[in-house]
Amino acid sequence: MKSSQQTRRRERPPDAMQSMVQPGSQAEQVGRLVLAVAVVIFLPSLPFGTYLIYPFAILTTWFHEMGHGLMAIAMGQEFDRLMIFADGSGVAESRLNMDVSRFTRAIIAAGGPLGPVLAGAGLIIASAHQRLWRPVLWGTAGAIFASVIIYVRSPVGYAVLPLVAAGISLIAWKASDGIARFTLQFLGILGAMSMLRDFNYLFTEEALIGGERILSDTGAIEAALVLPHWVWAALILTISVVSVGASLKYALSDKRRVRIAPKRPANVLQFKRSSRDKR
């Protein structure tokens, strides 16, 4: 009687199977940025998500108001103080010379809405260079701490901003490379998407801030440069989209893919051989 042989299909061990997304590939880079966008968009919809996103909403306001203040300094004027309120709104108070030009007033007003977008684009670009991840995180935390000491003059700013800076510092100091890069991308997306959060504000001539009705940023530009506020809003929005698009294109370029080497246990020795040694 013939004995039948049962053949079994040999399966490759799991560690030999190729991952659908290669480490350092463009797909992985896009995936991280998509995850950052998803966190920014959907976190407020989750239970307690509003509270979790609140510190970052305050950070976006900080970017915005610091944009006004730093632009005032760049134009030769004085930046007095920064106020951030519990509802996430804020005011940057600057002292301008009596003979300051209309153009200077308009540029200072535009510094607010463009501030977080340009900062976000810069953070996204920095995420494409591994050597910049931790220095940029340290620099961001240091800038927040310094601004609290020099410019911030509100309870919400005193309470929230140092905590945000401390969290960023902790990530820069202790977190893995992957978390450090994701934090940069998350903060960059947060700043870049502020244009959507401020969409209605951009196209509003006046706004209620701190219980007082004042000109919006684009309303102030209209007062200085005559053209309707919605024209300036459309121009700022266009600059924002172009800046964010350019930063994403730069960061996701094939030339700038960053591959993070897997962290091996401390008791594993590695011996590398160069191509010259093989000859």
QUIHU-V737943 format. One record per residue. N is the residue number from 1. RES is the residue in three letters. PSI is psi as a letter, one per 40 degrees, with the letter a starting at -180 (999 if undefined). OMEGA is omega in whole degrees, -180 to 180 (* if undefined). D_CENTER is the distance of its C-alpha to the mean C-alpha in whole Angstrom. Layout:
n=N res=RES psi=PSI omega=OMEGA d_center=D_CENTER
n=N res=RES psi=PSI omega=OMEGA d_center=D_CENTER
//
This chain:
n=1 res=MET psi=h omega=-178 d_center=75
n=2 res=LYS psi=h omega=176 d_center=72
n=3 res=SER psi=h omega=-179 d_center=69
n=4 res=SER psi=h omega=179 d_center=66
n=5 res=GLN psi=h omega=179 d_center=62
n=6 res=GLN psi=h omega=-179 d_center=59
n=7 res=THR psi=h omega=178 d_center=56
n=8 res=ARG psi=i omega=178 d_center=53
n=9 res=ARG psi=h omega=179 d_center=50
n=10 res=ARG psi=h omega=180 d_center=48
n=11 res=GLU psi=i omega=177 d_center=44
n=12 res=ARG psi=h omega=178 d_center=42
n=13 res=PRO psi=i omega=-176 d_center=40
n=14 res=PRO psi=d omega=-177 d_center=37
n=15 res=ASP psi=e omega=178 d_center=35
n=16 res=ALA psi=e omega=-179 d_center=37
n=17 res=MET psi=h omega=-179 d_center=35
n=18 res=GLN psi=h omega=177 d_center=32
n=19 res=SER psi=i omega=179 d_center=29
n=20 res=MET psi=d omega=178 d_center=28
n=21 res=VAL psi=h omega=-178 d_center=25
n=22 res=GLN psi=h omega=176 d_center=25
n=23 res=PRO psi=h omega=180 d_center=23
n=24 res=GLY psi=e omega=-179 d_center=21
n=25 res=SER psi=i omega=178 d_center=22
n=26 res=GLN psi=d omega=178 d_center=20
n=27 res=ALA psi=d omega=179 d_center=20
n=28 res=GLU psi=d omega=179 d_center=19
n=29 res=GLN psi=d omega=178 d_center=16
n=30 res=VAL psi=d omega=-180 d_center=16
n=31 res=GLY psi=d omega=179 d_center=16
n=32 res=ARG psi=d omega=180 d_center=13
n=33 res=LEU psi=d omega=177 d_center=11
n=34 res=VAL psi=d omega=177 d_center=13
n=35 res=LEU psi=d omega=178 d_center=13
n=36 res=ALA psi=d omega=178 d_center=10
n=37 res=VAL psi=d omega=-179 d_center=10
n=38 res=ALA psi=d omega=179 d_center=14
n=39 res=VAL psi=d omega=-179 d_center=12
n=40 res=VAL psi=d omega=-175 d_center=10
n=41 res=ILE psi=d omega=-169 d_center=13
n=42 res=PHE psi=e omega=-179 d_center=16
n=43 res=LEU psi=d omega=179 d_center=16
n=44 res=PRO psi=d omega=-178 d_center=17
n=45 res=SER psi=e omega=-179 d_center=20
n=46 res=LEU psi=i omega=175 d_center=21
n=47 res=PRO psi=h omega=-178 d_center=24
n=48 res=PHE psi=e omega=-180 d_center=22
n=49 res=GLY psi=d omega=179 d_center=19
n=50 res=THR psi=d omega=179 d_center=18
n=51 res=TYR psi=d omega=-179 d_center=19
n=52 res=LEU psi=d omega=-178 d_center=16
n=53 res=ILE psi=e omega=-175 d_center=13
n=54 res=TYR psi=d omega=179 d_center=15
n=55 res=PRO psi=d omega=-179 d_center=13
n=56 res=PHE psi=d omega=173 d_center=10
n=57 res=ALA psi=d omega=176 d_center=11
n=58 res=ILE psi=d omega=178 d_center=13
n=59 res=LEU psi=d omega=177 d_center=10
n=60 res=THR psi=d omega=176 d_center=9
n=61 res=THR psi=d omega=177 d_center=12
n=62 res=TRP psi=d omega=176 d_center=12
n=63 res=PHE psi=d omega=-176 d_center=10
n=64 res=HIS psi=d omega=-175 d_center=12
n=65 res=GLU psi=d omega=175 d_center=15
n=66 res=MET psi=d omega=175 d_center=14
n=67 res=GLY psi=d omega=176 d_center=14
n=68 res=HIS psi=d omega=-174 d_center=18
n=69 res=GLY psi=d omega=-180 d_center=19
n=70 res=LEU psi=d omega=176 d_center=18
n=71 res=MET psi=d omega=177 d_center=19
n=72 res=ALA psi=d omega=178 d_center=22
n=73 res=ILE psi=d omega=180 d_center=23
n=74 res=ALA psi=d omega=-180 d_center=22
n=75 res=MET psi=e omega=175 d_center=25
n=76 res=GLY psi=e omega=180 d_center=27
n=77 res=GLN psi=a omega=-176 d_center=27
n=78 res=GLU psi=h omega=177 d_center=26
n=79 res=PHE psi=h omega=-174 d_center=24
n=80 res=ASP psi=d omega=-176 d_center=25
n=81 res=ARG psi=i omega=-179 d_center=23
n=82 res=LEU psi=h omega=180 d_center=20
n=83 res=MET psi=h omega=175 d_center=21
n=84 res=ILE psi=h omega=-175 d_center=19
n=85 res=PHE psi=i omega=-174 d_center=21
n=86 res=ALA psi=d omega=-179 d_center=21
n=87 res=ASP psi=e omega=179 d_center=21
n=88 res=GLY psi=e omega=177 d_center=17
n=89 res=SER psi=i omega=-178 d_center=18
n=90 res=GLY psi=i omega=179 d_center=19
n=91 res=VAL psi=h omega=172 d_center=21
n=92 res=ALA psi=h omega=-178 d_center=20
n=93 res=GLU psi=h omega=180 d_center=24
n=94 res=SER psi=i omega=175 d_center=25
n=95 res=ARG psi=h omega=-178 d_center=29
n=96 res=LEU psi=i omega=176 d_center=30
n=97 res=ASN psi=i omega=-178 d_center=33
n=98 res=MET psi=d omega=-176 d_center=36
n=99 res=ASP psi=e omega=-178 d_center=36
n=100 res=VAL psi=i omega=-175 d_center=32
n=101 res=SER psi=i omega=176 d_center=32
n=102 res=ARG psi=d omega=-179 d_center=31
n=103 res=PHE psi=d omega=179 d_center=28
n=104 res=THR psi=d omega=178 d_center=27
n=105 res=ARG psi=d omega=-179 d_center=27
n=106 res=ALA psi=d omega=-180 d_center=25
n=107 res=ILE psi=d omega=179 d_center=22
n=108 res=ILE psi=d omega=178 d_center=21
n=109 res=ALA psi=d omega=-179 d_center=21
n=110 res=ALA psi=d omega=-179 d_center=19
n=111 res=GLY psi=d omega=-180 d_center=16
n=112 res=GLY psi=c omega=-180 d_center=15
n=113 res=PRO psi=d omega=-180 d_center=14
n=114 res=LEU psi=d omega=-177 d_center=13
n=115 res=GLY psi=d omega=-179 d_center=11
n=116 res=PRO psi=d omega=-180 d_center=8
n=117 res=VAL psi=d omega=180 d_center=8
n=118 res=LEU psi=d omega=176 d_center=9
n=119 res=ALA psi=d omega=178 d_center=7
n=120 res=GLY psi=d omega=178 d_center=4
n=121 res=ALA psi=d omega=178 d_center=7
n=122 res=GLY psi=d omega=179 d_center=8
n=123 res=LEU psi=d omega=177 d_center=6
n=124 res=ILE psi=d omega=177 d_center=7
n=125 res=ILE psi=d omega=180 d_center=10
n=126 res=ALA psi=d omega=-179 d_center=10
n=127 res=SER psi=e omega=179 d_center=10
n=128 res=ALA psi=e omega=-177 d_center=13
n=129 res=HIS psi=h omega=-174 d_center=15
n=130 res=GLN psi=d omega=-177 d_center=16
n=131 res=ARG psi=e omega=-178 d_center=18
n=132 res=LEU psi=e omega=-172 d_center=14
n=133 res=TRP psi=d omega=-175 d_center=13
n=134 res=ARG psi=d omega=176 d_center=14
n=135 res=PRO psi=d omega=-180 d_center=15
n=136 res=VAL psi=d omega=176 d_center=11
n=137 res=LEU psi=d omega=177 d_center=11
n=138 res=TRP psi=d omega=180 d_center=14
n=139 res=GLY psi=d omega=178 d_center=13
n=140 res=THR psi=d omega=179 d_center=10
n=141 res=ALA psi=d omega=179 d_center=13
n=142 res=GLY psi=d omega=179 d_center=16
n=143 res=ALA psi=d omega=179 d_center=14
n=144 res=ILE psi=d omega=179 d_center=14
n=145 res=PHE psi=d omega=-178 d_center=17
n=146 res=ALA psi=d omega=-179 d_center=19
n=147 res=SER psi=d omega=178 d_center=18
n=148 res=VAL psi=d omega=-179 d_center=19
n=149 res=ILE psi=d omega=-171 d_center=22
n=150 res=ILE psi=d omega=-168 d_center=23
n=151 res=TYR psi=d omega=-173 d_center=21
n=152 res=VAL psi=h omega=-179 d_center=20
n=153 res=ARG psi=f omega=178 d_center=24
n=154 res=SER psi=i omega=-179 d_center=23
n=155 res=PRO psi=d omega=-179 d_center=24
n=156 res=VAL psi=d omega=178 d_center=21
n=157 res=GLY psi=d omega=179 d_center=19
n=158 res=TYR psi=d omega=-175 d_center=21
n=159 res=ALA psi=d omega=-169 d_center=21
n=160 res=VAL psi=d omega=-172 d_center=17
n=161 res=LEU psi=d omega=177 d_center=15
n=162 res=PRO psi=d omega=178 d_center=17
n=163 res=LEU psi=d omega=178 d_center=17
n=164 res=VAL psi=d omega=180 d_center=13
n=165 res=ALA psi=d omega=179 d_center=14
n=166 res=ALA psi=d omega=178 d_center=16
n=167 res=GLY psi=d omega=178 d_center=15
n=168 res=ILE psi=d omega=179 d_center=12
n=169 res=SER psi=d omega=-179 d_center=15
n=170 res=LEU psi=d omega=178 d_center=17
n=171 res=ILE psi=d omega=179 d_center=15
n=172 res=ALA psi=d omega=-176 d_center=15
n=173 res=TRP psi=d omega=-168 d_center=19
n=174 res=LYS psi=d omega=-171 d_center=20
n=175 res=ALA psi=i omega=176 d_center=18
n=176 res=SER psi=i omega=179 d_center=19
n=177 res=ASP psi=d omega=-179 d_center=17
n=178 res=GLY psi=d omega=180 d_center=16
n=179 res=ILE psi=d omega=178 d_center=14
n=180 res=ALA psi=d omega=179 d_center=13
n=181 res=ARG psi=d omega=-180 d_center=11
n=182 res=PHE psi=d omega=178 d_center=10
n=183 res=THR psi=d omega=176 d_center=8
n=184 res=LEU psi=d omega=-179 d_center=6
n=185 res=GLN psi=d omega=179 d_center=6
n=186 res=PHE psi=d omega=179 d_center=6
n=187 res=LEU psi=d omega=178 d_center=3
n=188 res=GLY psi=d omega=178 d_center=2
n=189 res=ILE psi=d omega=179 d_center=5
n=190 res=LEU psi=d omega=178 d_center=5
n=191 res=GLY psi=d omega=-178 d_center=4
n=192 res=ALA psi=d omega=-177 d_center=6
n=193 res=MET psi=e omega=177 d_center=8
n=194 res=SER psi=d omega=178 d_center=9
n=195 res=MET psi=d omega=177 d_center=12
n=196 res=LEU psi=d omega=178 d_center=14
n=197 res=ARG psi=d omega=-178 d_center=14
n=198 res=ASP psi=e omega=-174 d_center=15
n=199 res=PHE psi=d omega=-179 d_center=17
n=200 res=ASN psi=d omega=180 d_center=21
n=201 res=TYR psi=d omega=180 d_center=20
n=202 res=LEU psi=d omega=-175 d_center=20
n=203 res=PHE psi=f omega=176 d_center=23
n=204 res=THR psi=h omega=-178 d_center=25
n=205 res=GLU psi=d omega=179 d_center=27
n=206 res=GLU psi=i omega=-180 d_center=27
n=207 res=ALA psi=i omega=177 d_center=25
n=208 res=LEU psi=h omega=-177 d_center=26
n=209 res=ILE psi=h omega=-179 d_center=24
n=210 res=GLY psi=f omega=180 d_center=26
n=211 res=GLY psi=e omega=-179 d_center=29
n=212 res=GLU psi=h omega=179 d_center=29
n=213 res=ARG psi=h omega=-178 d_center=29
n=214 res=ILE psi=i omega=176 d_center=28
n=215 res=LEU psi=h omega=172 d_center=27
n=216 res=SER psi=i omega=179 d_center=23
n=217 res=ASP psi=d omega=180 d_center=21
n=218 res=THR psi=d omega=174 d_center=23
n=219 res=GLY psi=d omega=178 d_center=26
n=220 res=ALA psi=d omega=177 d_center=26
n=221 res=ILE psi=d omega=177 d_center=26
n=222 res=GLU psi=d omega=180 d_center=28
n=223 res=ALA psi=d omega=-178 d_center=31
n=224 res=ALA psi=d omega=-172 d_center=30
n=225 res=LEU psi=e omega=168 d_center=30
n=226 res=VAL psi=d omega=-175 d_center=33
n=227 res=LEU psi=i omega=-177 d_center=31
n=228 res=PRO psi=i omega=-176 d_center=30
n=229 res=HIS psi=d omega=-178 d_center=27
n=230 res=TRP psi=d omega=176 d_center=26
n=231 res=VAL psi=d omega=179 d_center=26
n=232 res=TRP psi=d omega=177 d_center=24
n=233 res=ALA psi=d omega=180 d_center=21
n=234 res=ALA psi=d omega=179 d_center=22
n=235 res=LEU psi=d omega=179 d_center=21
n=236 res=ILE psi=d omega=179 d_center=18
n=237 res=LEU psi=d omega=179 d_center=17
n=238 res=THR psi=d omega=178 d_center=18
n=239 res=ILE psi=d omega=-180 d_center=17
n=240 res=SER psi=d omega=-179 d_center=13
n=241 res=VAL psi=d omega=180 d_center=14
n=242 res=VAL psi=d omega=-179 d_center=16
n=243 res=SER psi=d omega=-180 d_center=13
n=244 res=VAL psi=d omega=179 d_center=10
n=245 res=GLY psi=d omega=180 d_center=14
n=246 res=ALA psi=d omega=180 d_center=14
n=247 res=SER psi=d omega=178 d_center=11
n=248 res=LEU psi=d omega=178 d_center=12
n=249 res=LYS psi=d omega=179 d_center=16
n=250 res=TYR psi=d omega=-175 d_center=15
n=251 res=ALA psi=d omega=-176 d_center=13
n=252 res=LEU psi=e omega=179 d_center=16
n=253 res=SER psi=i omega=179 d_center=19
n=254 res=ASP psi=d omega=-178 d_center=22
n=255 res=LYS psi=d omega=-171 d_center=22
n=256 res=ARG psi=f omega=175 d_center=19
n=257 res=ARG psi=h omega=180 d_center=19
n=258 res=VAL psi=h omega=178 d_center=19
n=259 res=ARG psi=h omega=179 d_center=21
n=260 res=ILE psi=h omega=180 d_center=21
n=261 res=ALA psi=h omega=179 d_center=25
n=262 res=PRO psi=i omega=-179 d_center=26
n=263 res=LYS psi=h omega=-178 d_center=27
n=264 res=ARG psi=i omega=178 d_center=30
n=265 res=PRO psi=i omega=-176 d_center=32
n=266 res=ALA psi=d omega=-177 d_center=34
n=267 res=ASN psi=e omega=179 d_center=37
n=268 res=VAL psi=h omega=177 d_center=37
n=269 res=LEU psi=i omega=180 d_center=38
n=270 res=GLN psi=h omega=176 d_center=37
n=271 res=PHE psi=h omega=-178 d_center=39
n=272 res=LYS psi=i omega=180 d_center=38
n=273 res=ARG psi=h omega=-179 d_center=40
n=274 res=SER psi=i omega=-179 d_center=39
n=275 res=SER psi=d omega=179 d_center=41
n=276 res=ARG psi=d omega=-178 d_center=43
n=277 res=ASP psi=d omega=-178 d_center=45
n=278 res=LYS psi=e omega=-178 d_center=45
n=279 res=ARG psi=999 omega=* d_center=48
//
